[in-house]
């Protein structure tokens, strides 16, 4: 089981992100995206600090270069990447945005090949391709949440979608280079990345003079509970598992499995009474075949 620790962690993170995305979709109707992003990040940082205090691993010795790479990874992957992600959603809608996200996997594999000298054989490449195709087959299905947009808005969404994928891939490669061959705990790696990302977001918000948050958005107990739950699943556990995956498997495989969230949404959609098409189910099986191939090769 430990041989597949990275792959299992990546799939678990993708599942948790799927659960969190359902909650965030409901919270988004009441809370602005940037405010929600900051609040969930602050909650997750508090949970990371509490976990570190309980575990007793306080202030570990981290070399300066890995520390810098982790902080830079958080700035690029969380601050820049997440901001571009929200802009893409506003321009293209959820389905098209998820399709753009699948580009993170091949970009991560290419960057890992160039900068980390990680080599993937032909069968591993086929596994990655199958997984991406399965996810793309699901998210490109025409549904009522795919909105009609202008040409200018479409181009803007495509541009920021590419920026999201590139930022995510660079962030993953930087994190992998920092923790792959070191004794840095993925818990500390997650805390450092998230802290750097949230700090830059706070500075950015302050410079734009948008520091006044509406506390009234969080006076509803269901909103508070939903925010804490989503931050716990999607940010705290999700990023922790993400760093575990990046540490224990190649960045190309980790990024591929981390992009399978749309597949995990389907069972929850069925439980919520939504109709799921044959196309979506076929997409799930295609992705599962790709995932099985990656596990088999390990």
Secondary structure, DSSP 8 states (H G I E B T S, - for coil): -GGGHHHHHHHHHHHHHHHHHHHHHHHTTTS-HHHHHHHHHHHHHHHHHHHHHHHT--S----HHHHHHHHHHHIIIIIIHHHHHHHHHHHH-HHHHHHHHTHHHHHHHHHHHHHS-----HHHHHHHHHHHHHHHHHHTS--TT-----HHHHHHHHHHHHHHHHHHHHHHHHHHHHHTTS---HHHHHHHHHHHHHHHHHHHHHHTT-----GGGG-SHHHHHHHHHHIIIIIIIHHHHHHHHHHHS-HHHHHHHHT-HHHHHHHHHHHTT----HHHHHHHHHHHHHHHHHHHH-
